Amino acid sequence: MSGMPSTVRMWLENPVVASTTRRPLEQLTPEAHIHGGLRLEIQGRLVPYMGYWGPDDVCMRDWLVELQRAARALSEDGGCHVFDEGEQGQPAFEFSCRDGQGYFSIVGSDISDAEGDEAWQDIAFDPSEFIEALNTLLDDFKALLLEKSPDVAPRWLARIQLNQP
């Protein structure tokens, strides 16, 4: 796909320490939650429904771990991973690989009873581009934490065990 635009992109926007005051990352503690904007774009379309209270309230720990699980599923034909947290009435997110092609769908949640999204069924993408985009995202996230909170970031990262797929 050289010369062609990537079918998958991922990036961060405004991550903060989650609390009622949404503190800056410089105030990170090892047990804190980090929320903010996590953008996942597939075929030029931003994936909706990812945040608890909107697109800028994504739980970084949950999503980064689940995206790693999705990447593992996408690395084998017939692999499938569904992230169904059911938080705030969100639907579930399905990542699958068939015949070497990745597919993304927003499906009904078994936890929240949220419905799927007909506009987001079997959106095709290149699994290797997903894994490459995730590796870049993980590198960027780790670098940001180490820059903003160098004393606490290693303990926070060790606690959630982010590993490159």
C-alpha positions as CSV (number, residue, x, y, z in Angstrom):
1,M,0.0,0.0,0.0
2,S,3.0,2.2,-0.4
3,G,1.9,5.7,-1.5
4,M,-1.7,5.1,-0.5
5,P,-3.1,6.8,2.6
6,S,-3.2,4.6,5.7
7,T,-6.5,2.9,6.4
8,V,-6.0,3.3,10.2
9,R,-4.8,6.2,12.3
10,M,-4.7,6.7,16.1
11,W,-3.7,9.7,18.2
12,L,-4.2,11.4,21.5
13,E,-5.8,14.8,22.3
14,N,-5.6,16.5,25.7
15,P,-5.0,13.6,28.1
16,V,-5.5,14.6,31.8
17,V,-5.6,12.9,35.2
18,A,-9.2,12.0,35.5
19,S,-10.9,13.5,38.5
20,T,-13.6,16.0,39.2
21,T,-11.0,18.7,38.5
22,R,-9.3,17.1,35.5
23,R,-5.8,17.7,36.7
24,P,-2.8,18.0,34.4
25,L,-0.6,14.9,33.8
26,E,2.2,16.5,36.0
27,Q,-0.1,15.5,38.9
28,L,-0.3,11.9,38.0
29,T,-0.3,9.3,40.8
30,P,0.3,5.6,40.2
31,E,-3.3,4.6,40.8
32,A,-4.9,7.5,38.9
33,H,-7.0,7.2,35.8
34,I,-6.1,9.1,32.7
35,H,-8.8,10.3,30.4
36,G,-8.8,12.5,27.3
37,G,-9.3,12.3,23.6
38,L,-8.2,9.1,22.0
39,R,-9.0,9.2,18.3
40,L,-9.3,6.1,16.1
41,E,-9.8,6.7,12.4
42,I,-10.7,3.9,10.0
43,Q,-11.0,4.6,6.3
44,G,-11.0,8.3,7.0
45,R,-13.9,8.2,9.5
46,L,-13.5,8.9,13.2
47,V,-14.9,6.0,15.4
48,P,-17.7,7.3,17.6
49,Y,-18.9,6.3,21.0
50,M,-15.5,5.8,22.6
51,G,-15.7,8.2,25.6
52,Y,-17.7,7.9,28.7
53,W,-19.1,11.5,28.6
54,G,-18.1,12.3,25.1
55,P,-15.1,12.0,22.8
56,D,-12.7,13.7,25.2
57,D,-13.4,11.4,28.1
58,V,-11.9,8.1,26.9
59,C,-10.3,6.0,29.7
60,M,-6.8,5.6,28.3
61,R,-6.0,2.5,30.3
62,D,-9.0,0.6,29.2
63,W,-8.8,1.5,25.6
64,L,-5.0,1.0,25.3
65,V,-5.3,-2.4,26.8
66,E,-8.2,-3.3,24.6
67,L,-6.5,-2.0,21.4
68,Q,-3.6,-4.3,22.2
69,R,-6.0,-7.3,22.5
70,A,-7.6,-6.3,19.2
71,A,-4.1,-6.1,17.6
72,R,-3.4,-9.7,18.8
73,A,-6.7,-10.9,17.4
74,L,-5.9,-9.1,14.1
75,S,-2.6,-10.8,13.8
76,E,-4.2,-14.2,13.1
77,D,-6.8,-15.2,10.5
78,G,-10.1,-15.8,12.1
79,G,-9.1,-13.7,15.1
80,C,-11.8,-11.6,16.8
81,H,-11.9,-9.3,19.8
82,V,-14.9,-7.5,21.2
83,F,-14.6,-4.7,23.7
84,D,-17.9,-4.4,25.5
85,E,-17.5,-2.2,28.6
86,G,-21.2,-1.1,28.6
87,E,-20.2,2.1,30.3
88,Q,-22.8,4.9,30.0
89,G,-24.8,3.0,27.4
90,Q,-22.0,2.5,25.0
91,P,-22.2,-0.1,22.3
92,A,-19.5,-2.8,21.8
93,F,-16.5,-2.6,19.4
94,E,-15.6,-5.6,17.3
95,F,-12.2,-6.1,15.6
96,S,-11.9,-9.2,13.4
97,C,-9.6,-10.7,10.8
98,R,-10.8,-12.7,7.8
99,D,-8.7,-13.8,4.8
100,G,-6.0,-11.4,5.9
101,Q,-8.3,-8.4,6.0
102,G,-9.2,-6.5,9.2
103,Y,-12.8,-5.5,9.9
104,F,-14.2,-3.1,12.4
105,S,-17.9,-3.0,13.6
106,I,-19.8,-1.2,16.3
107,V,-22.2,-3.9,17.6
108,G,-24.8,-4.2,20.3
109,S,-23.7,-4.4,23.9
110,D,-24.6,-7.4,26.0
111,I,-23.9,-5.3,29.1
112,S,-25.7,-2.0,28.4
113,D,-28.2,-3.1,25.8
114,A,-26.9,-0.4,23.5
115,E,-27.6,-1.1,19.9
116,G,-24.9,-1.4,17.2
117,D,-24.5,1.2,14.5
118,E,-25.5,0.2,11.0
119,A,-23.1,2.8,9.5
120,W,-20.2,1.0,11.2
121,Q,-20.5,-2.7,10.1
122,D,-17.5,-4.6,8.6
123,I,-15.4,-1.5,7.8
124,A,-12.3,-3.0,6.1
125,F,-8.8,-2.0,6.9
126,D,-5.2,-3.3,6.7
127,P,-4.4,-5.2,10.0
128,S,-0.7,-4.3,9.7
129,E,-1.6,-0.6,9.5
130,F,-3.7,-1.0,12.7
131,I,-0.7,-2.6,14.5
132,E,1.6,0.1,13.2
133,A,-0.8,2.9,14.3
134,L,-1.2,1.3,17.7
135,N,2.6,1.0,18.2
136,T,3.0,4.7,17.3
137,L,0.2,5.6,19.7
138,L,1.7,3.6,22.6
139,D,5.1,5.1,22.0
140,D,3.6,8.6,21.9
141,F,1.6,7.9,25.1
142,K,4.5,6.6,27.0
143,A,6.7,9.5,25.9
144,L,4.1,12.0,27.0
145,L,3.7,10.4,30.4
146,L,7.5,10.2,30.9
147,E,7.8,13.9,29.9
148,K,5.0,15.2,32.0
149,S,5.4,13.0,35.1
150,P,8.9,11.3,35.0
151,D,8.9,10.1,38.6
152,V,5.4,8.5,38.5
153,A,5.0,7.4,34.8
154,P,7.1,4.3,35.1
155,R,5.0,3.0,38.0
156,W,1.8,3.9,36.3
157,L,2.9,2.2,33.0
158,A,4.1,-0.9,34.9
159,R,0.7,-1.2,36.6
160,I,-1.3,-1.3,33.4
161,Q,1.3,-3.3,31.5
162,L,1.3,-1.7,28.0
163,N,3.1,-3.9,25.6
164,Q,3.7,-3.4,21.9
165,P,1.6,-5.9,19.9
